[in-house]
Amino acid sequence: MAFNYNKLRGKITEKFSTQSAFSKAMRVSERTLSLKLNGRIYFVQDEIALAAELLGIPQEEIQVYFFTPNVQRG
C-alpha cells in the first residue's frame, strides 16, 4: 500500500527547512529519506517515533502524517 506523505513533507519544511537537515536529525542519509518519502521503502516503527518527536507531532496525529493512503485518480 502506498502512503501520501505530503503533510509530513510540509511539517519537515516547517520545522527543519530542508529534507537534508531533517535526514541528519533522523540519522539517515538524504537518499534513504527520499526513498521513504517517495514510497520506495517503508518507515519502521522507531523511525516514525523519532520523526514524530523531532517534528512535534502528537501521538494521536501520527496516522495523519504516516498512514494516509495515497489515492489514485484516473
Backbone as CSV, one residue per row, in Angstrom:
resi,resn,N_x,N_y,N_z,CA_x,CA_y,CA_z,C_x,C_y,C_z
1,MET,0.842,-1.183,0.000,0.000,0.000,0.000,0.886,1.245,0.000
2,ALA,0.534,2.211,-0.816,1.288,3.462,-0.901,0.642,4.506,0.013
3,PHE,1.491,5.301,0.646,1.009,6.343,1.546,1.362,7.718,1.001
4,ASN,0.529,8.701,1.348,0.734,10.079,0.934,1.466,10.814,2.058
5,TYR,2.679,11.273,1.768,3.492,11.947,2.776,3.545,13.457,2.576
6,ASN,2.585,14.044,1.853,2.606,15.483,1.610,2.538,16.291,2.905
7,LYS,1.696,15.887,3.825,1.585,16.601,5.098,2.894,16.469,5.893
8,LEU,3.511,15.302,5.848,4.799,15.094,6.509,5.869,15.979,5.879
9,ARG,5.893,16.053,4.563,6.858,16.926,3.876,6.693,18.383,4.318
10,GLY,5.451,18.821,4.442,5.185,20.188,4.892,5.702,20.434,6.293
11,LYS,5.512,19.463,7.178,5.982,19.592,8.561,7.508,19.602,8.610
12,ILE,8.149,18.802,7.761,9.616,18.791,7.683,10.115,20.167,7.272
13,THR,9.496,20.756,6.251,9.893,22.086,5.781,9.655,23.136,6.865
14,GLU,8.534,23.041,7.553,8.193,23.988,8.617,9.214,23.954,9.750
15,LYS,9.623,22.759,10.160,10.493,22.619,11.332,11.989,22.616,11.008
16,PHE,12.366,22.087,9.835,13.783,21.907,9.517,14.233,22.650,8.264
17,SER,13.331,23.255,7.552,13.598,23.973,6.293,13.934,23.050,5.132
18,THR,14.790,22.050,5.357,15.192,21.162,4.261,15.107,19.697,4.682
19,GLN,14.928,18.840,3.688,14.953,17.402,3.950,16.350,16.971,4.384
20,SER,17.365,17.668,3.892,18.746,17.351,4.267,18.947,17.518,5.775
21,ALA,18.498,18.642,6.313,18.642,18.894,7.750,17.851,17.863,8.557
22,PHE,16.671,17.523,8.078,15.853,16.526,8.773,16.501,15.148,8.716
23,SER,17.067,14.791,7.571,17.708,13.472,7.452,18.871,13.350,8.437
24,LYS,19.614,14.437,8.642,20.716,14.413,9.612,20.177,14.195,11.025
25,ALA,19.099,14.883,11.363,18.495,14.717,12.689,17.965,13.294,12.879
26,MET,17.497,12.697,11.793,16.977,11.322,11.833,18.099,10.280,11.793
27,ARG,19.307,10.721,11.491,20.478,9.841,11.368,20.315,8.833,10.228
28,VAL,19.764,9.337,9.108,19.682,8.547,7.877,20.225,9.412,6.744
29,SER,20.610,8.772,5.663,21.112,9.535,4.522,19.963,10.268,3.835
30,GLU,20.313,11.303,3.081,19.298,12.028,2.308,18.606,11.079,1.334
31,ARG,19.374,10.179,0.745,18.799,9.220,-0.207,17.776,8.314,0.477
32,THR,18.123,7.810,1.653,17.197,6.946,2.383,15.909,7.689,2.708
33,LEU,16.031,8.928,3.177,14.835,9.710,3.480,14.004,9.932,2.220
34,SER,14.660,10.245,1.126,13.959,10.449,-0.142,13.212,9.186,-0.567
35,LEU,13.870,8.045,-0.440,13.224,6.776,-0.794,11.992,6.524,0.075
36,LYS,12.083,6.864,1.349,10.952,6.675,2.256,9.807,7.618,1.894
37,LEU,10.119,8.881,1.641,9.079,9.863,1.319,8.436,9.606,-0.041
38,ASN,9.140,8.884,-0.896,8.603,8.549,-2.215,8.008,7.140,-2.265
39,GLY,7.901,6.499,-1.093,7.235,5.207,-1.001,8.020,4.033,-1.548
40,ARG,9.312,4.206,-1.765,10.138,3.105,-2.278,10.516,2.127,-1.174
41,ILE,10.724,2.664,0.041,10.953,1.834,1.224,10.092,2.397,2.355
42,TYR,9.758,1.558,3.312,8.850,1.962,4.381,9.593,2.527,5.584
43,PHE,8.922,3.417,6.294,9.392,3.854,7.599,9.169,2.694,8.570
44,VAL,10.127,2.478,9.476,9.941,1.477,10.526,9.460,2.193,11.794
45,GLN,8.966,1.427,12.722,8.333,1.978,13.916,9.233,2.961,14.667
46,ASP,10.499,2.614,14.870,11.413,3.502,15.593,11.619,4.817,14.851
47,GLU,11.660,4.769,13.517,11.830,5.987,12.718,10.598,6.883,12.828
48,ILE,9.430,6.281,12.835,8.197,7.056,12.973,8.170,7.748,14.335
49,ALA,8.543,7.038,15.374,8.563,7.614,16.724,9.554,8.770,16.808
50,LEU,10.757,8.593,16.247,11.764,9.650,16.273,11.312,10.852,15.450
51,ALA,10.779,10.604,14.261,10.305,11.695,13.406,9.206,12.488,14.111
52,ALA,8.274,11.794,14.732,7.187,12.473,15.444,7.738,13.348,16.562
53,GLU,8.726,12.835,17.279,9.344,13.608,18.356,10.046,14.842,17.802
54,LEU,10.858,14.668,16.768,11.608,15.779,16.176,10.696,16.845,15.577
55,LEU,9.569,16.413,15.026,8.659,17.333,14.337,7.535,17.855,15.231
56,GLY,7.483,17.376,16.461,6.443,17.825,17.378,5.056,17.347,16.993
57,ILE,4.993,16.146,16.441,3.706,15.569,16.046,3.144,14.791,17.234
58,PRO,1.966,15.178,17.726,1.372,14.439,18.847,1.053,12.998,18.441
59,GLN,1.125,12.110,19.397,0.901,10.688,19.133,-0.426,10.429,18.425
60,GLU,-1.461,11.165,18.808,-2.774,10.929,18.197,-2.873,11.425,16.751
61,GLU,-1.855,12.157,16.270,-1.851,12.640,14.882,-0.879,11.877,13.981
62,ILE,-0.152,10.923,14.526,0.838,10.181,13.738,0.207,9.552,12.503
63,GLN,-0.977,8.989,12.644,-1.612,8.326,11.497,-1.856,9.289,10.345
64,VAL,-2.139,10.550,10.629,-2.394,11.532,9.572,-1.127,11.782,8.754
65,TYR,0.018,11.789,9.413,1.287,12.086,8.748,1.918,10.863,8.081
66,PHE,1.694,9.680,8.636,2.394,8.486,8.154,1.509,7.421,7.511
67,PHE,0.209,7.467,7.725,-0.637,6.375,7.248,-1.854,6.826,6.443
68,THR,-1.738,7.974,5.778,-2.806,8.424,4.884,-2.614,7.725,3.543
69,PRO,-3.593,6.941,3.106,-3.436,6.233,1.825,-3.293,7.210,0.661
70,ASN,-2.467,6.828,-0.279,-2.286,7.606,-1.495,-3.428,7.245,-2.442
71,VAL,-4.285,8.194,-2.740,-5.454,7.953,-3.584,-5.071,8.141,-5.044
72,GLN,-5.297,7.104,-5.833,-5.015,7.164,-7.273,-6.213,7.771,-7.979
73,ARG,-5.938,8.737,-8.828,-7.018,9.342,-9.613,-6.930,8.839,-11.038
74,GLY,-8.067,8.723,-11.659,-7.994,8.329,-13.050,-9.117,7.523,-13.426
